[in-house]
């Protein structure tokens, strides 16, 4: 595994469109590529790309995801950065995993079994790929989740997530009358959810401890007899407030008592121990390459929230890339950071 191959792996991955639910082309490419580099590779029952290399008393899982959010960004290298949808979230991390594992094995010093998992549907509520692994795989000795932390930072936890579809129905009425329309009720419901979050967050300094609702979509319509307003709301939840507790709280709000509500993607927050052997391993390696380790908590949600509680093993998230560029038209990964990420992870895999 040389630098040319590692760059081609990243460029090819980013060049292949793989919006959630359409990851097969990427999975097939990864299986071919990993097989050519000495991995035992296959596509599993739900479409995950799986590759295994090395032997030893420990099994390590490096779990990334192949899917991206929609939005085409032309793939090109400009000023030392590779642009393209998924370059940061999170094909850069997945390419880092494969390149680092291949290099560690080629060195002849790898003393553990390393399993790469390129999962499907991380960017949607199903987390289909990670859910399948959590339910069917035995817990590894340790696990690294592929998400952008920056090559010199390690992520210890993610907020929970809840997606709500809310619908208001009212008898149609003339706009000159005093009654609020369904659209106005929908706006008031969103304002009530925002006010509830502001009250909960009062006095809490860290964003990681906040309730963070966002209005994803709002639509209203009338057939002349019935007015309807539909809201799609996504809520990031803190460790102290599981999805069930949040739902119970908002259902007490006056405006939500008669509202039809559908819930999807109810995922609790998850945080790993700062003193775990894996965190210490990453910290040692980062210091050895001249970096000052930074341990962070993220306000998003990731596959760590799925497999972390199920496996109960030491776990962190790691990967090159600036997470502020996730899902934006400016998504790009600095290649020097990609090389640093490969170097760091290779040392982590080889360490004792």
PLY file of the C-alpha trace (Angstrom):
ply
format ascii 1.0
element vertex 352
property float x
property float y
property float z
element edge 351
property int vertex1
property int vertex2
end_header
0.00 0.00 0.00
1.77 3.14 -1.22
0.66 6.77 -1.27
-0.51 6.56 -4.89
-2.79 3.62 -4.06
-4.10 5.33 -0.93
-4.93 8.48 -2.88
-6.60 6.51 -5.65
-8.69 4.65 -3.06
-9.94 7.94 -1.61
-10.53 9.58 -4.99
-12.42 6.58 -6.37
-14.60 6.23 -3.27
-15.58 9.90 -3.36
-16.21 9.74 -7.13
-18.81 6.99 -6.69
-22.27 8.31 -5.74
-23.69 6.40 -2.77
-26.64 8.24 -1.28
-28.19 6.18 1.53
-29.83 3.07 0.09
-27.65 3.04 -3.02
-24.28 1.85 -1.74
-23.88 -1.35 -3.82
-21.40 0.06 -6.35
-19.12 1.29 -3.56
-19.44 -2.01 -1.68
-18.44 -3.98 -4.76
-15.47 -1.68 -5.39
-14.30 -2.01 -1.79
-14.52 -5.81 -1.86
-12.48 -5.95 -5.08
-9.89 -3.53 -3.76
-9.54 -5.08 -0.32
-9.26 -8.56 -1.88
-6.42 -7.37 -4.11
-4.59 -6.03 -1.03
-4.73 -9.26 0.95
-8.03 -8.91 2.82
-10.62 -11.66 2.96
-13.57 -9.59 1.74
-17.27 -10.00 1.03
-20.63 -8.19 1.04
-22.85 -9.28 3.92
-26.58 -9.91 4.08
-27.58 -6.23 4.35
-25.03 -4.81 1.90
-22.13 -3.92 4.20
-18.63 -4.30 2.71
-16.58 -6.46 5.08
-12.83 -7.12 4.94
-10.55 -8.98 7.36
-6.75 -8.99 7.54
-4.17 -10.22 10.05
-4.31 -12.78 12.83
-3.77 -12.72 16.56
-5.44 -13.00 19.95
-7.35 -9.72 19.53
-10.05 -8.75 17.06
-10.37 -5.07 16.18
-13.32 -3.64 14.23
-12.85 -0.47 12.20
-16.42 0.55 11.35
-17.11 3.27 8.81
-20.00 4.00 6.46
-20.29 4.09 2.70
-23.39 6.25 2.30
-23.61 10.01 1.95
-26.28 12.68 2.01
-27.50 13.91 -1.42
-25.75 16.64 -3.35
-23.20 16.38 -6.16
-19.86 18.13 -5.67
-17.43 17.74 -8.59
-14.44 15.67 -7.48
-11.16 17.51 -7.89
-7.96 18.29 -6.02
-7.41 22.00 -5.39
-4.71 23.49 -3.14
-3.94 20.16 -1.50
-7.58 19.24 -0.74
-9.81 16.65 -2.37
-13.33 17.97 -2.93
-16.42 15.80 -3.25
-19.54 14.60 -1.45
-18.50 12.16 1.26
-14.85 13.19 1.33
-15.27 14.22 4.98
-18.43 12.35 5.98
-17.16 9.75 5.95
-15.36 8.15 3.01
-12.14 9.83 4.12
-12.26 7.89 7.39
-13.19 4.63 5.62
-10.29 5.00 3.18
-8.02 5.76 6.16
-9.12 2.51 7.83
-8.39 0.37 4.77
-5.05 2.02 3.98
-3.84 1.87 7.59
-4.81 -1.79 8.00
-3.17 -2.73 4.69
0.04 -0.92 5.66
0.10 -2.49 9.11
-0.30 -5.97 7.61
2.35 -5.32 4.96
4.83 -4.31 7.66
4.82 -7.87 9.02
4.29 -6.54 12.56
0.50 -6.72 12.82
-0.36 -9.02 15.74
-4.15 -8.81 15.75
-7.08 -9.48 13.43
-8.46 -6.29 11.91
-11.97 -6.26 10.45
-13.10 -3.39 8.22
-16.85 -2.74 8.04
-18.16 -0.30 5.44
-21.75 0.09 6.59
-24.91 1.08 4.73
-27.51 3.69 5.72
-25.73 5.58 8.49
-27.03 8.92 7.23
-30.67 7.92 7.69
-32.66 6.92 10.74
-32.39 3.17 10.10
-28.62 2.77 10.73
-29.26 -0.50 8.90
-25.65 -1.61 8.52
-24.56 -0.94 12.09
-27.77 -2.40 13.52
-27.08 -5.64 11.66
-23.54 -5.88 13.03
-24.65 -5.00 16.57
-27.21 -7.81 16.47
-25.15 -10.51 14.74
-21.46 -10.00 15.60
-19.75 -10.88 18.84
-18.18 -7.91 20.58
-14.64 -7.21 19.36
-11.78 -6.44 21.74
-11.99 -2.81 20.65
-13.60 -0.72 17.95
-12.94 2.51 16.08
-15.82 4.31 14.35
-14.95 6.17 11.16
-16.16 9.75 11.52
-14.34 13.06 11.01
-12.66 14.14 14.21
-9.56 15.69 12.67
-6.35 13.69 12.54
-5.25 14.92 15.97
-8.56 14.55 17.85
-10.44 11.54 19.19
-14.22 11.54 19.69
-15.56 10.01 22.90
-19.29 10.39 22.38
-22.27 11.62 20.40
-25.63 13.09 21.28
-28.81 11.10 20.89
-31.23 11.70 18.05
-34.99 11.67 17.58
-36.97 12.37 14.44
-40.61 13.44 14.78
-43.30 13.78 12.13
-46.13 15.95 13.49
-49.47 16.53 11.78
-52.24 19.03 12.56
-55.70 18.65 11.01
-58.45 21.27 11.28
-61.75 21.84 9.55
-61.33 24.31 6.71
-62.31 27.89 7.55
-62.32 31.26 5.85
-59.11 33.21 6.39
-61.15 36.21 7.57
-62.31 34.27 10.64
-60.51 34.46 13.98
-59.58 30.77 14.24
-55.93 29.91 13.74
-55.22 27.99 10.55
-53.46 24.62 10.50
-50.35 26.38 9.20
-50.46 28.83 12.11
-50.90 25.92 14.55
-47.90 24.22 12.99
-45.78 27.34 13.48
-46.95 27.58 17.08
-46.03 23.95 17.71
-42.50 24.58 16.45
-42.24 27.66 18.68
-43.40 25.57 21.66
-40.73 22.94 20.98
-38.09 25.65 20.68
-39.21 27.27 23.93
-39.15 23.91 25.71
-35.56 23.37 24.55
-34.51 26.85 25.66
-35.99 26.25 29.11
-34.23 22.87 29.42
-30.90 24.32 28.27
-30.95 27.28 30.66
-27.85 27.22 32.84
-26.17 24.37 30.93
-22.88 25.54 29.46
-21.96 22.71 27.10
-23.79 22.25 23.80
-23.37 18.51 24.39
-25.78 18.83 27.35
-28.40 20.80 25.40
-31.59 19.74 23.67
-31.09 20.90 20.07
-34.24 20.75 17.92
-34.22 21.67 14.24
-37.16 22.17 11.90
-36.33 20.05 8.85
-39.52 20.73 6.89
-43.00 22.27 7.25
-45.79 21.89 4.71
-49.46 22.84 4.71
-52.36 22.10 2.37
-56.15 22.12 2.20
-58.65 20.13 0.13
-61.38 22.69 0.88
-62.77 20.64 3.75
-59.74 19.86 5.87
-56.58 21.87 6.49
-53.37 19.99 7.25
-49.95 21.07 8.41
-47.07 18.61 8.65
-43.78 19.26 10.42
-40.62 17.17 10.32
-38.47 17.88 13.37
-35.07 16.45 14.25
-33.93 16.67 17.88
-30.40 16.10 19.20
-30.64 14.86 22.78
-28.15 14.93 25.67
-26.98 11.96 27.68
-29.27 12.96 30.57
-32.42 12.91 28.41
-33.19 9.62 26.59
-35.71 9.76 23.71
-38.55 8.27 25.78
-38.11 10.89 28.51
-38.06 13.71 25.94
-41.23 12.42 24.30
-43.00 12.22 27.65
-42.00 15.81 28.41
-43.19 17.36 25.13
-46.46 15.42 25.17
-47.33 17.46 28.26
-47.15 20.66 26.21
-50.64 22.04 25.63
-50.23 22.47 21.87
-49.00 18.90 21.35
-51.70 17.03 23.27
-54.01 16.62 20.28
-51.33 16.37 17.59
-50.69 13.18 15.62
-47.05 12.23 16.18
-44.87 9.60 14.50
-41.41 8.77 15.83
-38.44 7.36 13.92
-34.73 7.04 14.64
-34.97 7.19 18.43
-31.30 6.80 19.41
-29.94 7.57 22.90
-26.73 9.52 23.41
-23.56 7.53 24.07
-20.25 8.40 25.74
-17.26 6.14 26.29
-14.76 6.33 29.16
-11.95 8.89 28.88
-9.61 6.47 30.68
-10.23 3.40 28.51
-7.20 1.49 27.16
-8.11 2.53 23.62
-8.22 6.24 24.48
-4.83 5.90 26.17
-3.47 4.07 23.12
-4.55 6.88 20.77
-3.17 9.50 23.14
0.24 7.78 23.24
0.40 7.51 19.46
-0.61 11.12 18.90
2.07 12.32 21.31
4.63 10.10 19.58
3.99 11.89 16.26
4.24 15.32 17.87
0.54 16.07 18.32
-1.30 17.15 21.44
-4.27 14.76 21.79
-7.70 16.36 22.12
-10.68 14.36 23.35
-14.01 15.71 22.11
-17.77 15.16 22.33
-19.89 15.71 19.21
-23.38 17.16 18.91
-24.25 14.83 16.03
-25.13 11.13 16.16
-23.16 8.23 14.68
-22.96 4.44 14.47
-21.09 4.57 17.79
-24.51 5.14 19.39
-25.63 1.79 17.93
-22.69 -0.58 18.44
-21.21 1.05 21.56
-23.98 -0.03 23.96
-24.42 -3.39 22.18
-20.77 -4.44 22.30
-19.62 -2.79 25.51
-15.99 -2.81 24.37
-13.48 0.07 24.35
-14.56 2.34 21.50
-13.77 5.76 20.03
-14.48 7.58 16.79
-11.58 8.79 14.67
-11.00 10.05 11.16
-9.43 12.90 9.21
-11.53 15.81 8.04
-13.16 18.97 9.30
-16.64 18.05 10.56
-17.80 21.64 9.98
-17.77 20.78 6.25
-20.14 17.80 6.65
-23.19 17.96 4.37
-22.15 21.34 2.91
-21.35 22.44 -0.67
-17.78 23.08 0.57
-17.06 19.46 1.57
-13.38 18.64 1.07
-10.58 16.86 2.89
-7.02 18.16 3.21
-4.71 15.48 1.87
-1.97 16.16 4.40
-4.52 15.39 7.11
-5.52 12.19 5.30
-1.87 11.06 5.34
-1.58 11.91 9.05
-4.72 9.95 9.82
-3.35 6.86 8.06
-0.05 7.18 9.95
-1.75 7.56 13.33
-4.13 4.64 12.83
-1.38 2.37 11.51
0.59 3.00 14.72
-2.55 2.37 16.81
-3.06 -0.99 15.06
0.60 -1.98 15.53
0.85 -0.85 19.16
0.88 -3.20 22.13
0 1
1 2
2 3
3 4
4 5
5 6
6 7
7 8
8 9
9 10
10 11
11 12
12 13
13 14
14 15
15 16
16 17
17 18
18 19
19 20
20 21
21 22
22 23
23 24
24 25
25 26
26 27
27 28
28 29
29 30
30 31
31 32
32 33
33 34
34 35
35 36
36 37
37 38
38 39
39 40
40 41
41 42
42 43
43 44
44 45
45 46
46 47
47 48
48 49
49 50
50 51
51 52
52 53
53 54
54 55
55 56
56 57
57 58
58 59
59 60
60 61
61 62
62 63
63 64
64 65
65 66
66 67
67 68
68 69
69 70
70 71
71 72
72 73
73 74
74 75
75 76
76 77
77 78
78 79
79 80
80 81
81 82
82 83
83 84
84 85
85 86
86 87
87 88
88 89
89 90
90 91
91 92
92 93
93 94
94 95
95 96
96 97
97 98
98 99
99 100
100 101
101 102
102 103
103 104
104 105
105 106
106 107
107 108
108 109
109 110
110 111
111 112
112 113
113 114
114 115
115 116
116 117
117 118
118 119
119 120
120 121
121 122
122 123
123 124
124 125
125 126
126 127
127 128
128 129
129 130
130 131
131 132
132 133
133 134
134 135
135 136
136 137
137 138
138 139
139 140
140 141
141 142
142 143
143 144
144 145
145 146
146 147
147 148
148 149
149 150
150 151
151 152
152 153
153 154
154 155
155 156
156 157
157 158
158 159
159 160
160 161
161 162
162 163
163 164
164 165
165 166
166 167
167 168
168 169
169 170
170 171
171 172
172 173
173 174
174 175
175 176
176 177
177 178
178 179
179 180
180 181
181 182
182 183
183 184
184 185
185 186
186 187
187 188
188 189
189 190
190 191
191 192
192 193
193 194
194 195
195 196
196 197
197 198
198 199
199 200
200 201
201 202
202 203
203 204
204 205
205 206
206 207
207 208
208 209
209 210
210 211
211 212
212 213
213 214
214 215
215 216
216 217
217 218
218 219
219 220
220 221
221 222
222 223
223 224
224 225
225 226
226 227
227 228
228 229
229 230
230 231
231 232
232 233
233 234
234 235
235 236
236 237
237 238
238 239
239 240
240 241
241 242
242 243
243 244
244 245
245 246
246 247
247 248
248 249
249 250
250 251
251 252
252 253
253 254
254 255
255 256
256 257
257 258
258 259
259 260
260 261
261 262
262 263
263 264
264 265
265 266
266 267
267 268
268 269
269 270
270 271
271 272
272 273
273 274
274 275
275 276
276 277
277 278
278 279
279 280
280 281
281 282
282 283
283 284
284 285
285 286
286 287
287 288
288 289
289 290
290 291
291 292
292 293
293 294
294 295
295 296
296 297
297 298
298 299
299 300
300 301
301 302
302 303
303 304
304 305
305 306
306 307
307 308
308 309
309 310
310 311
311 312
312 313
313 314
314 315
315 316
316 317
317 318
318 319
319 320
320 321
321 322
322 323
323 324
324 325
325 326
326 327
327 328
328 329
329 330
330 331
331 332
332 333
333 334
334 335
335 336
336 337
337 338
338 339
339 340
340 341
341 342
342 343
343 344
344 345
345 346
346 347
347 348
348 349
349 350
350 351
